[in-house]
Amino acid sequence: ATDTNLTVTPLVGIAPATVAEIAVAPNPFAERFAVTLPEGLQGNPVIRVRDIRGKTLYQLQLETNTAQSRLDIETGDWAAGVYLLDIQSTDYSETRKLIRR
């Protein structure tokens, strides 16, 4: 399993201190995966996992993210296939493709 890291260049008007490094591992996954959020995301970040048809299977809104957060997401009886992980906060939005074996 490999970790996937992403560095996002800040948008105009957002200080470089808010550059986010988000890790999702493992991907592909079997029964669970972890999402690690950096400190500094503004607002209350929302983590959502959707199936390929758009149905929300998991959603969590975090309180103000003042410290690094790691979420372990259990996938229970999800079928093998492709899923979409949405990460949204006041100053950040990203969708990643996940694969369940």
C-alpha positions as CSV (number, residue, x, y, z in Angstrom):
1,A,0.0,0.0,0.0
2,T,1.2,3.5,-0.8
3,D,0.4,6.8,0.8
4,T,-0.9,9.5,-1.5
5,N,0.1,13.0,-0.6
6,L,-1.1,16.2,-2.3
7,T,0.3,19.7,-1.9
8,V,-2.2,22.4,-2.9
9,T,-0.9,25.8,-4.0
10,P,-2.8,28.5,-2.1
11,L,-5.4,30.6,-4.0
12,V,-5.0,34.4,-4.3
13,G,-5.6,35.9,-0.8
14,I,-4.9,32.8,1.2
15,A,-1.7,32.9,3.2
16,P,0.9,30.2,2.5
17,A,0.4,28.9,6.0
18,T,-2.9,27.3,4.9
19,V,-1.2,25.0,2.3
20,A,-2.7,21.6,2.9
21,E,-1.1,18.2,2.8
22,I,-3.8,15.5,2.9
23,A,-2.9,11.8,3.1
24,V,-5.2,8.9,2.2
25,A,-3.9,5.4,2.8
26,P,-4.0,2.7,1.7
27,N,-5.5,3.1,-1.7
28,P,-6.6,0.7,-3.0
29,F,-8.1,-0.4,0.4
30,A,-9.8,-3.6,1.7
31,E,-11.8,-3.0,4.9
32,R,-10.7,0.5,6.0
33,F,-8.6,3.5,5.0
34,A,-7.3,6.6,6.9
35,V,-7.6,10.2,5.9
36,T,-5.0,12.5,7.6
37,L,-5.8,16.3,7.5
38,P,-3.3,18.9,8.3
39,E,-3.8,21.7,10.9
40,G,-4.9,25.0,9.4
41,L,-7.9,24.1,7.3
42,Q,-10.4,26.9,7.8
43,G,-14.0,26.4,8.9
44,N,-15.4,22.9,9.8
45,P,-14.0,20.5,7.2
46,V,-16.5,18.0,5.8
47,I,-15.3,14.5,4.8
48,R,-17.7,12.6,2.5
49,V,-17.4,9.3,0.6
50,R,-19.7,8.6,-2.3
51,D,-20.2,5.6,-4.5
52,I,-19.8,6.0,-8.3
53,R,-23.5,6.8,-8.6
54,G,-23.2,9.7,-6.1
55,K,-24.9,8.1,-3.1
56,T,-23.3,9.3,0.1
57,L,-22.0,6.3,2.2
58,Y,-20.1,8.2,4.8
59,Q,-20.1,11.9,5.9
60,L,-18.5,13.6,8.9
61,Q,-18.2,17.3,9.7
62,L,-15.3,18.1,11.9
63,E,-15.2,20.9,14.5
64,T,-12.7,23.7,13.7
65,N,-9.5,22.0,12.6
66,T,-6.9,23.4,15.0
67,A,-4.7,20.3,15.0
68,Q,-3.9,17.5,12.6
69,S,-6.7,15.0,12.5
70,R,-6.6,11.4,11.4
71,L,-9.9,9.6,10.5
72,D,-10.0,5.9,10.2
73,I,-13.0,5.0,8.0
74,E,-14.4,1.5,8.2
75,T,-15.9,0.4,4.9
76,G,-18.0,-2.5,6.3
77,D,-20.1,-4.1,3.5
78,W,-19.2,-1.7,0.7
79,A,-18.8,-3.6,-2.6
80,A,-15.5,-3.7,-4.5
81,G,-15.2,-0.8,-6.9
82,V,-14.5,2.9,-7.2
83,Y,-15.5,5.5,-4.6
84,L,-15.1,9.3,-4.4
85,L,-13.7,11.0,-1.4
86,D,-14.7,14.7,-1.0
87,I,-12.8,17.0,1.4
88,Q,-14.3,20.5,1.7
89,S,-13.6,23.4,4.1
90,T,-13.9,27.1,3.8
91,D,-10.6,27.5,1.9
92,Y,-10.1,24.0,0.4
93,S,-12.0,21.6,-1.8
94,E,-10.8,18.3,-3.3
95,T,-12.2,15.0,-4.6
96,R,-10.1,11.9,-4.8
97,K,-10.8,8.5,-6.3
98,L,-10.6,5.5,-4.0
99,I,-10.6,1.9,-5.0
100,R,-11.9,-0.9,-2.8
101,R,-10.5,-4.4,-3.6
